[in-house]
């Protein structure tokens, strides 16, 4: 019984460590005809409203063939932050209403 419990703990630890250290950005995709393409970007037109999806690309971007305007393609991409700007501590310092209620109920009252 001890061996089984230890094995389960070790297996869970290994699974979680892989999820934490091996985690990568989620992969997204967009499909449609190419409207514009050059060495630094590709523009795909998507849907009935003909939304323009402009996606950056570089020399590391893999492609089966050289993309051409008019071709229907599926582009796989990830979202990467390039800049994070703090906008002040207004609401972040206050906490949520649930946190405030939990803190109030956890603290002992001043009256007997």
BADRENDREN-646776 format. One record per residue: x, y, z of N, C-alpha, C, CB in turn; residue number from 1. Coordinates in pm, 1 decimal, always signed. Last residue first. Glycine has a CB too. Example, Ala and Ser with C-alpha at 12.3 -4.5 7.8 and 13.67 -1.06 7.14 Angstrom:
<sites>
<nu = +1285.0 | nv = -225.0 | nw = +708.0 | cau = +1367.0 | cav = -106.0 | caw = +714.0 | cu = +1290.0 | cv = +3.0 | cw = +787.0 | cbu = +1408.4 | cbv = -59.8 | cbw = +572.5 | num = 2>
<nu = +1319.0 | nv = -569.0 | nw = +780.0 | cau = +1230.0 | cav = -450.0 | caw = +780.0 | cu = +1320.0 | cv = -330.0 | cw = +780.0 | cbu = +1130.8 | cbv = -447.3 | cbw = +904.6 | num = 1>
</sites>
This chain:
<sites>
<nu = -1759.6 | nv = +4096.3 | nw = +2282.7 | cau = -1767.4 | cav = +3960.4 | caw = +2336.9 | cu = -1889.1 | cv = +3885.0 | cw = +2295.5 | cbu = -1762.6 | cbv = +3964.2 | cbw = +2483.0 | num = 112>
<nu = -1627.1 | nv = +4271.0 | nw = +1995.4 | cau = -1726.0 | cav = +4261.1 | caw = +2103.4 | cu = -1734.0 | cv = +4117.6 | cw = +2152.0 | cbu = -1865.4 | cbv = +4310.0 | cbw = +2056.3 | num = 111>
<nu = -1452.3 | nv = +4242.0 | nw = +1791.8 | cau = -1405.3 | cav = +4317.6 | caw = +1906.8 | cu = -1503.0 | cv = +4306.8 | cw = +2023.7 | cbu = -1384.5 | cbv = +4463.9 | cbw = +1868.9 | num = 110>
<nu = -1410.0 | nv = +3919.6 | nw = +1631.5 | cau = -1482.3 | cav = +4044.7 | caw = +1653.9 | cu = -1435.0 | cv = +4110.7 | cw = +1782.5 | cbu = -1634.0 | cbv = +4019.8 | cbw = +1659.2 | num = 109>
<nu = -1135.2 | nv = +3793.5 | nw = +1443.1 | cau = -1221.7 | cav = +3788.2 | caw = +1561.6 | cu = -1289.5 | cv = +3924.1 | cw = +1584.0 | cbu = -1139.6 | cbv = +3747.3 | cbw = +1687.4 | num = 108>
<nu = -1152.4 | nv = +3734.6 | nw = +1091.2 | cau = -1095.4 | cav = +3808.4 | caw = +1203.5 | cu = -1190.0 | cv = +3805.2 | cw = +1323.3 | cbu = -1065.6 | cbv = +3953.7 | cbw = +1162.9 | num = 107>
<nu = -1308.4 | nv = +3603.8 | nw = +905.1 | cau = -1198.8 | cav = +3530.7 | caw = +965.7 | cu = -1140.7 | cv = +3602.3 | cw = +1087.0 | cbu = -1090.9 | cbv = +3507.4 | cbw = +864.0 | num = 106>
<nu = -1484.9 | nv = +3790.4 | nw = +809.2 | cau = -1540.8 | cav = +3678.9 | caw = +886.7 | cu = -1430.3 | cv = +3599.4 | cw = +955.6 | cbu = -1623.4 | cbv = +3586.3 | cbw = +795.7 | num = 105>
<nu = -1308.6 | nv = +3962.4 | nw = +673.5 | cau = -1389.9 | cav = +4013.0 | caw = +784.2 | cu = -1444.7 | cv = +3900.1 | cw = +870.3 | cbu = -1504.5 | cbv = +4097.3 | cbw = +730.9 | num = 104>
<nu = -1203.8 | nv = +3796.2 | nw = +478.9 | cau = -1114.0 | cav = +3853.8 | caw = +576.9 | cu = -1191.1 | cv = +3903.9 | cw = +698.0 | cbu = -1033.4 | cbv = +3967.0 | cbw = +515.0 | num = 103>
<nu = -1436.8 | nv = +3742.9 | nw = +332.1 | cau = -1363.1 | cav = +3632.4 | caw = +394.5 | cu = -1270.1 | cv = +3684.4 | cw = +502.5 | cbu = -1283.0 | cbv = +3554.0 | cbw = +289.2 | num = 102>
<nu = -1499.9 | nv = +3997.8 | nw = +240.3 | cau = -1593.1 | cav = +3929.2 | caw = +329.7 | cu = -1521.4 | cv = +3817.1 | cw = +403.9 | cbu = -1713.4 | cbv = +3873.2 | cbw = +250.7 | num = 101>
<nu = -1275.3 | nv = +4044.9 | nw = +75.2 | cau = -1304.6 | cav = +4135.7 | caw = +185.8 | cu = -1396.1 | cv = +4067.7 | cw = +287.4 | cbu = -1369.2 | cbv = +4265.5 | cbw = +133.7 | num = 100>
<nu = -1301.7 | nv = +3841.0 | nw = -113.4 | cau = -1182.6 | cav = +3844.9 | caw = -28.5 | cu = -1207.3 | cv = +3932.7 | cw = +93.5 | cbu = -1060.8 | cbv = +3896.4 | cbw = -107.8 | num = 99>
<nu = -1543.8 | nv = +3916.4 | nw = -231.9 | cau = -1534.8 | cav = +3787.7 | caw = -162.6 | cu = -1415.1 | cv = +3786.0 | cw = -68.4 | cbu = -1524.3 | cbv = +3672.2 | cbw = -263.9 | num = 98>
<nu = -1473.1 | nv = +4155.6 | nw = -352.9 | cau = -1569.9 | cav = +4158.8 | caw = -243.1 | cu = -1564.0 | cv = +4028.9 | cw = -162.9 | cbu = -1712.6 | cbv = +4181.7 | cbw = -297.3 | num = 97>
<nu = -1114.3 | nv = +4170.1 | nw = -411.2 | cau = -1251.8 | cav = +4144.1 | caw = -450.5 | cu = -1343.2 | cv = +4148.1 | cw = -329.1 | cbu = -1263.0 | cbv = +4009.1 | cbw = -521.4 | num = 96>
<nu = -887.8 | nv = +4449.3 | nw = -370.3 | cau = -927.8 | cav = +4310.3 | caw = -357.9 | cu = -1074.1 | cv = +4293.9 | cw = -395.3 | cbu = -902.9 | cbv = +4259.4 | cbw = -216.1 | num = 95>
<nu = -748.6 | nv = +4696.0 | nw = -373.8 | cau = -871.7 | cav = +4682.1 | caw = -297.9 | cu = -908.3 | cv = +4536.7 | cw = -274.4 | cbu = -984.3 | cbv = +4752.1 | cbw = -368.8 | num = 94>
<nu = -534.4 | nv = +4678.5 | nw = -548.1 | cau = -507.3 | cav = +4684.0 | caw = -404.9 | cu = -632.3 | cv = +4658.9 | cw = -322.7 | cbu = -447.9 | cbv = +4818.0 | cbw = -368.0 | num = 93>
<nu = -656.4 | nv = +4678.2 | nw = -799.4 | cau = -576.7 | cav = +4562.4 | caw = -759.0 | cu = -551.6 | cv = +4561.7 | cw = -609.1 | cbu = -444.0 | cbv = +4560.8 | cbw = -833.8 | num = 92>
<nu = -771.9 | nv = +4923.9 | nw = -847.1 | cau = -857.9 | cav = +4814.0 | caw = -805.1 | cu = -778.6 | cv = +4694.3 | cw = -755.5 | cbu = -947.1 | cbv = +4772.0 | cbw = -918.8 | num = 91>
<nu = -503.5 | nv = +5092.9 | nw = -858.5 | cau = -639.5 | cav = +5124.1 | caw = -814.8 | cu = -718.2 | cv = +5006.5 | cw = -761.9 | cbu = -713.8 | cbv = +5183.6 | cbw = -926.1 | num = 90>
<nu = -240.5 | nv = +5100.0 | nw = -938.4 | cau = -280.4 | cav = +4995.5 | caw = -844.5 | cu = -422.2 | cv = +5012.9 | cw = -795.4 | cbu = -186.9 | cbv = +4992.8 | cbw = -727.2 | num = 89>
<nu = -142.3 | nv = +5139.2 | nw = -1286.0 | cau = -177.1 | cav = +5185.9 | caw = -1151.9 | cu = -231.6 | cv = +5073.9 | cw = -1067.1 | cbu = -278.1 | cbv = +5298.4 | cbw = -1159.2 | num = 88>
<nu = -84.3 | nv = +5002.0 | nw = -1517.4 | cau = -175.6 | cav = +5116.0 | caw = -1526.2 | cu = -218.5 | cv = +5166.6 | cw = -1389.0 | cbu = -298.2 | cbv = +5078.1 | cbw = -1607.0 | num = 87>
<nu = +211.6 | nv = +4876.4 | nw = -1660.3 | cau = +125.3 | cav = +4885.8 | caw = -1543.2 | cu = +41.6 | cv = +5012.0 | cw = -1552.4 | cbu = +208.3 | cbv = +4884.6 | cbw = -1412.7 | num = 86>
<nu = +260.1 | nv = +4714.3 | nw = -1959.7 | cau = +263.0 | cav = +4846.0 | caw = -1897.1 | cu = +163.8 | cv = +4848.3 | cw = -1781.5 | cbu = +230.6 | cbv = +4957.7 | cbw = -2000.2 | num = 85>
<nu = +456.5 | nv = +4507.8 | nw = -2143.0 | cau = +353.9 | cav = +4507.3 | caw = -2039.0 | cu = +367.8 | cv = +4637.9 | cw = -1962.2 | cbu = +367.4 | cbv = +4382.1 | cbw = -1943.3 | num = 84>
<nu = +526.4 | nv = +4396.8 | nw = -2468.7 | cau = +540.8 | cav = +4502.9 | caw = -2370.0 | cu = +426.6 | cv = +4491.1 | cw = -2269.5 | cbu = +541.8 | cbv = +4643.5 | cbw = -2437.8 | num = 83>
<nu = +485.4 | nv = +4170.7 | nw = -2608.1 | cau = +605.9 | cav = +4245.6 | caw = -2642.7 | cu = +631.4 | cv = +4357.1 | cw = -2542.3 | cbu = +594.3 | cbv = +4303.7 | cbw = -2783.8 | num = 82>
<nu = +360.1 | nv = +3844.4 | nw = -2568.2 | cau = +362.3 | cav = +3982.5 | caw = -2518.6 | cu = +493.7 | cv = +4047.9 | cw = -2560.0 | cbu = +344.8 | cbv = +3987.0 | cbw = -2363.3 | num = 81>
<nu = +235.8 | nv = +3645.5 | nw = -2823.1 | cau = +351.2 | cav = +3674.2 | caw = -2738.5 | cu = +347.2 | cv = +3820.2 | cw = -2696.3 | cbu = +483.9 | cbv = +3642.0 | cbw = -2812.2 | num = 80>
<nu = +40.7 | nv = +3385.4 | nw = -2942.1 | cau = +40.9 | cav = +3524.7 | caw = -2896.7 | cu = +155.6 | cv = +3543.5 | cw = -2799.2 | cbu = -95.1 | cbv = +3563.6 | cbw = -2830.5 | num = 79>
<nu = +107.1 | nv = +3193.2 | nw = -3236.5 | cau = +93.7 | cav = +3205.5 | caw = -3092.1 | cu = +93.7 | cv = +3353.5 | cw = -3057.8 | cbu = +208.2 | cbv = +3129.8 | cbw = -3017.1 | num = 78>
<nu = -33.7 | nv = +3032.7 | nw = -3530.4 | cau = +40.8 | cav = +3137.3 | caw = -3461.8 | cu = +20.8 | cv = +3127.5 | cw = -3310.9 | cbu = -1.9 | cbv = +3275.5 | cbw = -3512.5 | num = 77>
<nu = -77.9 | nv = +2907.5 | nw = -3853.6 | cau = -73.0 | cav = +2874.8 | caw = -3711.1 | cu = +13.9 | cv = +2980.3 | cw = -3643.3 | cbu = -16.6 | cbv = +2728.9 | cbw = -3686.4 | num = 76>
<nu = -280.3 | nv = +2962.2 | nw = -4125.1 | cau = -163.7 | cav = +3013.0 | caw = -4053.7 | cu = -178.5 | cv = +2974.8 | cw = -3906.4 | cbu = -149.1 | cbv = +3168.8 | cbw = -4071.2 | num = 75>
<nu = -378.4 | nv = +2816.4 | nw = -4416.1 | cau = -403.2 | cav = +2815.7 | caw = -4272.4 | cu = -274.0 | cv = +2856.5 | cw = -4205.0 | cbu = -452.7 | cbv = +2675.4 | cbw = -4221.9 | num = 74>
<nu = -481.5 | nv = +2964.0 | nw = -4730.4 | cau = -384.0 | cav = +2903.7 | caw = -4640.0 | cu = -439.7 | cv = +2898.3 | cw = -4498.1 | cbu = -251.5 | cbv = +2982.4 | cbw = -4642.8 | num = 73>
<nu = -541.4 | nv = +3013.2 | nw = -5064.4 | cau = -607.1 | cav = +2987.0 | caw = -4936.3 | cu = -508.0 | cv = +2910.9 | cw = -4849.9 | cbu = -741.6 | cbv = +2906.1 | cbw = -4954.5 | num = 72>
<nu = -388.9 | nv = +3271.8 | nw = -5262.4 | cau = -391.2 | cav = +3133.3 | caw = -5213.9 | cu = -467.6 | cv = +3123.8 | cw = -5082.4 | cbu = -247.7 | cbv = +3079.5 | cbw = -5195.9 | num = 71>
<nu = -378.5 | nv = +3547.7 | nw = -5295.0 | cau = -490.4 | cav = +3473.6 | caw = -5353.5 | cu = -499.7 | cv = +3329.7 | cw = -5306.9 | cbu = -479.7 | cbv = +3475.9 | cbw = -5501.7 | num = 70>
<nu = -27.2 | nv = +3576.0 | nw = -5300.2 | cau = -155.6 | cav = +3645.3 | caw = -5288.4 | cu = -262.1 | cv = +3564.4 | cw = -5360.9 | cbu = -147.1 | cbv = +3790.0 | cbw = -5346.1 | num = 69>
<nu = +156.8 | nv = +3293.9 | nw = -5178.2 | cau = +127.6 | cav = +3390.1 | caw = -5284.4 | cu = -10.5 | cv = +3451.2 | cw = -5261.2 | cbu = +134.8 | cbv = +3322.4 | cbw = -5424.2 | num = 68>
<nu = +428.6 | nv = +3149.8 | nw = -4990.4 | cau = +288.9 | cav = +3192.9 | caw = -5001.5 | cu = +270.5 | cv = +3302.4 | cw = -5105.8 | cbu = +238.5 | cbv = +3241.9 | cbw = -4866.9 | num = 67>
<nu = +635.9 | nv = +2895.0 | nw = -5093.5 | cau = +633.3 | cav = +3040.4 | caw = -5076.5 | cu = +488.8 | cv = +3087.4 | cw = -5094.3 | cbu = +729.8 | cbv = +3112.2 | cbw = -5178.9 | num = 66>
<nu = +543.9 | nv = +2598.9 | nw = -4905.8 | cau = +585.9 | cav = +2668.3 | caw = -5029.2 | cu = +585.5 | cv = +2817.9 | cw = -5000.3 | cbu = +490.7 | cbv = +2633.7 | cbw = -5151.7 | num = 65>
<nu = +532.4 | nv = +2541.5 | nw = -4633.1 | cau = +548.3 | cav = +2433.2 | caw = -4730.9 | cu = +602.3 | cv = +2488.4 | cw = -4862.4 | cbu = +413.8 | cbv = +2360.4 | cbw = -4754.6 | num = 64>
<nu = +713.1 | nv = +2727.1 | nw = -4387.8 | cau = +609.2 | cav = +2724.2 | caw = -4490.1 | cu = +639.2 | cv = +2610.7 | cw = -4587.3 | cbu = +600.0 | cbv = +2860.7 | cbw = -4564.9 | num = 63>
<nu = +802.2 | nv = +2870.4 | nw = -4071.5 | cau = +805.2 | cav = +2756.5 | caw = -4164.3 | cu = +688.5 | cv = +2765.2 | cw = -4261.8 | cbu = +800.7 | cbv = +2622.4 | cbw = -4087.0 | num = 62>
<nu = +986.3 | nv = +3143.4 | nw = -3968.1 | cau = +851.5 | cav = +3095.9 | caw = -3999.4 | cu = +859.9 | cv = +2986.1 | cw = -4104.3 | cbu = +761.4 | cbv = +3212.2 | cbw = -4049.1 | num = 61>
<nu = +1237.0 | nv = +3251.7 | nw = -3943.6 | cau = +1212.2 | cav = +3124.0 | caw = -3874.5 | cu = +1073.3 | cv = +3067.5 | cw = -3901.3 | cbu = +1230.7 | cbv = +3141.7 | cbw = -3725.5 | num = 60>
<nu = +1229.4 | nv = +3497.6 | nw = -4066.1 | cau = +1302.3 | cav = +3390.5 | caw = -4135.0 | cu = +1282.8 | cv = +3254.1 | cw = -4069.0 | cbu = +1450.2 | cbv = +3423.6 | cbw = -4139.8 | num = 59>
<nu = +890.0 | nv = +3592.0 | nw = -3978.6 | cau = +1032.8 | cav = +3619.8 | caw = -3995.9 | cu = +1098.6 | cv = +3500.6 | cw = -4064.0 | cbu = +1101.3 | cbv = +3650.0 | cbw = -3859.0 | num = 58>
<nu = +575.3 | nv = +3768.8 | nw = -3946.6 | cau = +654.3 | cav = +3648.6 | caw = -3975.7 | cu = +799.5 | cv = +3688.6 | cw = -3992.9 | cbu = +601.9 | cbv = +3575.4 | cbw = -4102.9 | num = 57>
<nu = +262.3 | nv = +3879.9 | nw = -3810.2 | cau = +405.9 | cav = +3898.7 | caw = -3834.8 | cu = +471.0 | cv = +3764.3 | cw = -3866.4 | cbu = +475.1 | cbv = +3964.9 | cbw = -3712.2 | num = 56>
<nu = -48.4 | nv = +3912.6 | nw = -3959.1 | cau = +34.5 | cav = +3830.2 | caw = -3870.3 | cu = +180.8 | cv = +3846.9 | cw = -3909.4 | cbu = -7.8 | cbv = +3679.9 | cbw = -3877.0 | num = 55>
<nu = -356.1 | nv = +4048.9 | nw = -3982.6 | cau = -216.8 | cav = +4076.0 | caw = -4015.5 | cu = -128.5 | cv = +4005.8 | cw = -3912.9 | cbu = -188.1 | cbv = +4229.4 | cbw = -4018.7 | num = 54>
<nu = -654.9 | nv = +3987.8 | nw = -4104.1 | cau = -569.1 | cav = +3935.8 | caw = -3998.5 | cu = -424.8 | cv = +3954.5 | cw = -4042.6 | cbu = -600.2 | cbv = +3785.2 | cbw = -3967.6 | num = 53>
<nu = -945.4 | nv = +4154.4 | nw = -4178.0 | cau = -802.8 | cav = +4143.0 | caw = -4213.6 | cu = -724.8 | cv = +4098.1 | cw = -4091.7 | cbu = -746.5 | cbv = +4278.4 | cbw = -4267.7 | num = 52>
<nu = -1266.7 | nv = +4022.5 | nw = -4250.1 | cau = -1173.4 | cav = +4077.8 | caw = -4151.8 | cu = -1030.6 | cv = +4055.5 | cw = -4198.1 | cbu = -1195.6 | cbv = +4014.4 | cbw = -4012.7 | num = 51>
<nu = -1501.0 | nv = +3982.0 | nw = -4409.7 | cau = -1368.4 | cav = +4002.0 | caw = -4468.5 | cu = -1274.0 | cv = +4075.4 | cw = -4372.9 | cbu = -1380.3 | cbv = +4079.9 | cbw = -4599.3 | num = 50>
<nu = -1739.1 | nv = +3899.3 | nw = -4320.9 | cau = -1710.0 | cav = +4041.9 | caw = -4304.3 | cu = -1573.3 | cv = +4080.4 | cw = -4359.6 | cbu = -1717.8 | cbv = +4079.6 | cbw = -4157.8 | num = 49>
<nu = -1718.6 | nv = +3626.7 | nw = -4357.2 | cau = -1809.8 | cav = +3702.3 | caw = -4444.0 | cu = -1782.1 | cv = +3851.8 | cw = -4438.2 | cbu = -1954.8 | cbv = +3675.3 | cbw = -4404.8 | num = 48>
<nu = -1365.3 | nv = +3525.5 | nw = -4307.7 | cau = -1508.5 | cav = +3536.8 | caw = -4284.3 | cu = -1585.3 | cv = +3621.5 | cw = -4382.5 | cbu = -1530.3 | cbv = +3589.8 | cbw = -4152.2 | num = 47>
<nu = -1057.7 | nv = +3693.9 | nw = -4353.1 | cau = -1133.2 | cav = +3587.6 | caw = -4288.7 | cu = -1281.4 | cv = +3623.2 | cw = -4278.2 | cbu = -1076.0 | cbv = +3559.0 | cbw = -4150.5 | num = 46>
<nu = -756.0 | nv = +3726.5 | nw = -4516.4 | cau = -892.3 | cav = +3778.2 | caw = -4510.5 | cu = -980.7 | cv = +3665.7 | cw = -4458.2 | cbu = -941.5 | cbv = +3830.0 | cbw = -4651.3 | num = 45>
<nu = -427.1 | nv = +3779.5 | nw = -4396.7 | cau = -531.0 | cav = +3683.2 | caw = -4433.8 | cu = -666.2 | cv = +3752.8 | cw = -4421.6 | cbu = -525.1 | cbv = +3554.3 | cbw = -4343.6 | num = 44>
<nu = -105.2 | nv = +3877.7 | nw = -4458.1 | cau = -238.6 | cav = +3927.4 | caw = -4427.5 | cu = -339.6 | cv = +3829.5 | cw = -4485.2 | cbu = -260.6 | cbv = +4071.4 | cbw = -4484.4 | num = 43>
<nu = +211.9 | nv = +3849.2 | nw = -4314.7 | cau = +115.2 | cav = +3788.7 | caw = -4406.2 | cu = -22.2 | cv = +3838.3 | cw = -4362.4 | cbu = +123.5 | cbv = +3629.7 | cbw = -4405.5 | num = 42>
<nu = +544.5 | nv = +3994.2 | nw = -4292.3 | cau = +405.8 | cav = +3973.0 | caw = -4251.3 | cu = +326.5 | cv = +3900.7 | cw = -4358.8 | cbu = +339.3 | cbv = +4105.9 | cbw = -4218.5 | num = 41>
<nu = +805.1 | nv = +4013.8 | nw = -4388.8 | cau = +783.5 | cav = +4039.5 | caw = -4246.4 | cu = +639.8 | cv = +4018.4 | cw = -4199.2 | cbu = +824.3 | cbv = +4178.8 | cbw = -4215.3 | num = 40>
<nu = +814.5 | nv = +3967.5 | nw = -4661.6 | cau = +906.8 | cav = +3892.5 | caw = -4576.4 | cu = +881.0 | cv = +3911.1 | cw = -4427.5 | cbu = +1047.6 | cbv = +3932.7 | cbw = -4607.2 | num = 39>
<nu = +462.9 | nv = +3964.5 | nw = -4748.6 | cau = +600.8 | cav = +4005.5 | caw = -4771.0 | cu = +689.1 | cv = +3931.6 | cw = -4670.8 | cbu = +617.2 | cbv = +4160.9 | cbw = -4757.4 | num = 38>
<nu = +133.1 | nv = +3975.6 | nw = -4874.5 | cau = +240.7 | cav = +3897.2 | caw = -4814.0 | cu = +375.0 | cv = +3960.7 | cw = -4847.2 | cbu = +236.4 | cbv = +3750.1 | cbw = -4863.0 | num = 37>
<nu = -221.2 | nv = +3998.1 | nw = -4874.4 | cau = -92.4 | cav = +4066.3 | caw = -4888.9 | cu = +12.3 | cv = +3980.1 | cw = -4821.1 | cbu = -95.5 | cbv = +4211.4 | cbw = -4827.4 | num = 36>
<nu = -420.2 | nv = +3812.8 | nw = -4872.5 | cau = -447.8 | cav = +3942.0 | caw = -4934.2 | cu = -317.5 | cv = +4015.0 | cw = -4964.3 | cbu = -537.6 | cbv = +4027.5 | cbw = -4843.3 | num = 35>
<nu = -487.0 | nv = +3474.1 | nw = -4891.0 | cau = -383.4 | cav = +3573.3 | caw = -4864.6 | cu = -417.6 | cv = +3700.0 | cw = -4942.4 | cbu = -241.6 | cbv = +3519.6 | cbw = -4903.8 | num = 34>
<nu = -793.5 | nv = +3335.7 | nw = -4763.1 | cau = -705.8 | cav = +3372.5 | caw = -4874.4 | cu = -605.3 | cv = +3479.8 | cw = -4831.5 | cbu = -789.0 | cbv = +3422.5 | cbw = -4994.0 | num = 33>
<nu = -783.0 | nv = +3138.8 | nw = -4457.7 | cau = -844.6 | cav = +3226.8 | caw = -4555.0 | cu = -747.8 | cv = +3258.1 | cw = -4666.3 | cbu = -892.7 | cbv = +3354.7 | cbw = -4489.2 | num = 32>
<nu = -766.9 | nv = +3069.2 | nw = -4111.4 | cau = -767.9 | cav = +3018.0 | caw = -4248.7 | cu = -838.9 | cv = +3117.7 | cw = -4339.4 | cbu = -836.9 | cbv = +2878.7 | cbw = -4255.9 | num = 31>
<nu = -570.2 | nv = +3062.0 | nw = -3820.8 | cau = -665.3 | cav = +3137.5 | caw = -3901.3 | cu = -651.3 | cv = +3087.5 | cw = -4045.2 | cbu = -640.2 | cbv = +3293.7 | cbw = -3890.8 | num = 30>
<nu = -503.2 | nv = +2935.2 | nw = -3491.8 | cau = -492.4 | cav = +2929.2 | caw = -3637.5 | cu = -600.5 | cv = +3014.1 | cw = -3702.0 | cbu = -502.2 | cbv = +2784.0 | cbw = -3687.0 | num = 29>
<nu = -286.1 | nv = +2897.3 | nw = -3202.8 | cau = -409.5 | cav = +2940.1 | caw = -3267.0 | cu = -392.2 | cv = +2926.0 | cw = -3417.7 | cbu = -446.2 | cbv = +3086.8 | cbw = -3227.9 | num = 28>
<nu = -148.6 | nv = +2742.4 | nw = -2923.0 | cau = -141.3 | cav = +2755.2 | caw = -3068.7 | cu = -279.0 | cv = +2792.4 | cw = -3122.9 | cbu = -90.3 | cbv = +2623.2 | cbw = -3134.0 | num = 27>
<nu = -31.2 | nv = +2884.1 | nw = -2619.4 | cau = -135.8 | cav = +2813.5 | caw = -2692.2 | cu = -123.5 | cv = +2843.1 | cw = -2841.5 | cbu = -275.7 | cbv = +2853.5 | cbw = -2639.9 | num = 26>
<nu = +308.2 | nv = +2859.1 | nw = -2515.0 | cau = +192.9 | cav = +2939.0 | caw = -2552.9 | cu = +95.2 | cv = +2855.0 | cw = -2635.0 | cbu = +237.1 | cbv = +3063.4 | cbw = -2632.0 | num = 25>
<nu = +392.4 | nv = +2581.6 | nw = -2301.4 | cau = +423.6 | cav = +2680.5 | caw = -2403.4 | cu = +295.0 | cv = +2753.5 | cw = -2438.9 | cbu = +487.8 | cbv = +2614.3 | cbw = -2529.5 | num = 24>
<nu = +529.4 | nv = +2402.5 | nw = -2034.1 | cau = +416.0 | cav = +2476.2 | caw = -2087.4 | cu = +463.6 | cv = +2577.5 | cw = -2191.2 | cbu = +339.0 | cbv = +2546.7 | cbw = -1974.2 | num = 23>
<nu = +720.6 | nv = +2266.2 | nw = -1904.4 | cau = +707.7 | cav = +2240.1 | caw = -2046.7 | cu = +595.0 | cv = +2317.6 | cw = -2111.1 | cbu = +687.3 | cbv = +2094.7 | cbw = -2069.7 | num = 22>
<nu = +697.9 | nv = +2339.7 | nw = -1636.5 | cau = +819.7 | cav = +2373.2 | caw = -1708.8 | cu = +806.7 | cv = +2355.2 | cw = -1859.7 | cbu = +932.8 | cbv = +2289.4 | cbw = -1658.2 | num = 21>
<nu = +429.3 | nv = +2259.1 | nw = -1572.2 | cau = +482.5 | cav = +2389.6 | caw = -1534.6 | cu = +601.1 | cv = +2427.9 | cw = -1622.7 | cbu = +524.0 | cbv = +2389.6 | cbw = -1387.3 | num = 20>
<nu = +396.4 | nv = +2004.4 | nw = -1673.9 | cau = +299.3 | cav = +2106.8 | caw = -1709.0 | cu = +352.2 | cv = +2246.2 | cw = -1679.1 | cbu = +169.2 | cbv = +2083.6 | cbw = -1634.8 | num = 19>
<nu = +607.9 | nv = +1872.9 | nw = -1553.1 | cau = +605.4 | cav = +1885.2 | caw = -1698.8 | cu = +509.1 | cv = +1993.5 | cw = -1742.6 | cbu = +567.1 | cbv = +1752.4 | cbw = -1763.1 | num = 18>
<nu = +522.5 | nv = +1881.5 | nw = -1290.5 | cau = +646.0 | cav = +1951.6 | caw = -1327.0 | cu = +654.0 | cv = +1968.6 | cw = -1478.0 | cbu = +769.9 | cbv = +1875.2 | cbw = -1275.1 | num = 17>
<nu = +292.9 | nv = +1721.0 | nw = -1299.1 | cau = +280.5 | cav = +1864.2 | caw = -1273.6 | cu = +406.4 | cv = +1940.1 | cw = -1312.0 | cbu = +248.7 | cbv = +1888.5 | cbw = -1127.7 | num = 16>
<nu = +406.3 | nv = +1469.7 | nw = -1347.0 | cau = +309.2 | cav = +1524.8 | caw = -1440.8 | cu = +296.9 | cv = +1675.6 | cw = -1423.8 | cbu = +172.8 | cbv = +1458.3 | cbw = -1422.1 | num = 15>
<nu = +566.5 | nv = +1436.5 | nw = -1121.6 | cau = +628.5 | cav = +1441.2 | caw = -1254.3 | cu = +534.3 | cv = +1504.1 | cw = -1356.2 | cbu = +668.6 | cbv = +1300.2 | cbw = -1300.0 | num = 14>
<nu = +368.8 | nv = +1431.8 | nw = -923.7 | cau = +473.6 | cav = +1533.8 | caw = -922.5 | cu = +539.9 | cv = +1548.2 | cw = -1057.5 | cbu = +577.6 | cbv = +1501.1 | cbw = -818.2 | num = 13>
<nu = +229.8 | nv = +1201.3 | nw = -993.1 | cau = +162.1 | cav = +1330.8 | caw = -995.2 | cu = +263.8 | cv = +1444.3 | cw = -998.7 | cbu = +69.8 | cbv = +1345.6 | cbw = -873.0 | num = 12>
<nu = +430.7 | nv = +1009.0 | nw = -951.1 | cau = +372.2 | cav = +1025.8 | caw = -1084.7 | cu = +303.1 | cv = +1161.6 | cw = -1096.8 | cbu = +271.8 | cbv = +912.4 | cbw = -1114.4 | num = 11>
<nu = +471.6 | nv = +1037.7 | nw = -673.2 | cau = +581.1 | cav = +1063.1 | caw = -766.4 | cu = +526.6 | cv = +1089.0 | cw = -907.3 | cbu = +679.7 | cbv = +944.1 | cbw = -767.8 | num = 10>
<nu = +218.3 | nv = +961.3 | nw = -581.7 | cau = +270.2 | cav = +1094.1 | caw = -550.4 | cu = +381.8 | cv = +1131.3 | cw = -647.5 | cbu = +321.2 | cbv = +1099.7 | cbw = -405.1 | num = 9>
<nu = +203.8 | nv = +697.4 | nw = -673.5 | cau = +106.5 | cav = +795.6 | caw = -719.6 | cu = +155.6 | cv = +938.2 | cw = -695.5 | cbu = -27.5 | cbv = +773.8 | cbw = -649.9 | num = 8>
<nu = +415.1 | nv = +583.9 | nw = -529.0 | cau = +418.4 | cav = +584.7 | caw = -675.8 | cu = +322.1 | cv = +688.1 | cw = -731.9 | cbu = +384.2 | cbv = +445.8 | cbw = -731.3 | num = 7>
<nu = +319.2 | nv = +609.9 | nw = -269.5 | cau = +440.9 | cav = +681.5 | caw = -308.1 | cu = +449.9 | cv = +691.8 | cw = -459.7 | cbu = +566.1 | cbv = +611.0 | cbw = -251.6 | num = 6>
<nu = +99.0 | nv = +435.7 | nw = -287.8 | cau = +78.3 | cav = +576.5 | caw = -253.9 | cu = +199.1 | cv = +659.8 | cw = -296.1 | cbu = +52.3 | cbv = +592.7 | cbw = -102.6 | num = 5>
<nu = +230.4 | nv = +193.6 | nw = -347.0 | cau = +132.0 | cav = +248.2 | caw = -439.9 | cu = +110.7 | cv = +397.0 | cw = -414.3 | cbu = -1.1 | cbv = +172.6 | cbw = -428.0 | num = 4>
<nu = +386.7 | nv = +157.4 | nw = -118.0 | cau = +452.4 | cav = +170.7 | caw = -247.8 | cu = +357.3 | cv = +233.4 | cw = -348.9 | cbu = +501.6 | cbv = +33.8 | cbw = -298.3 | num = 3>
<nu = +195.2 | nv = +124.3 | nw = +79.7 | cau = +283.3 | cav = +240.4 | caw = +84.9 | cu = +348.0 | cv = +265.2 | cw = -51.2 | cbu = +391.2 | cbv = +221.2 | cbw = +192.7 | num = 2>
<nu = +81.9 | nv = -118.9 | nw = +0.0 | cau = +0.0 | cav = +0.0 | caw = +0.0 | cu = +86.6 | cv = +125.6 | cw = +0.0 | cbu = -93.4 | cbv = -0.4 | cbw = +120.0 | num = 1>
</sites>
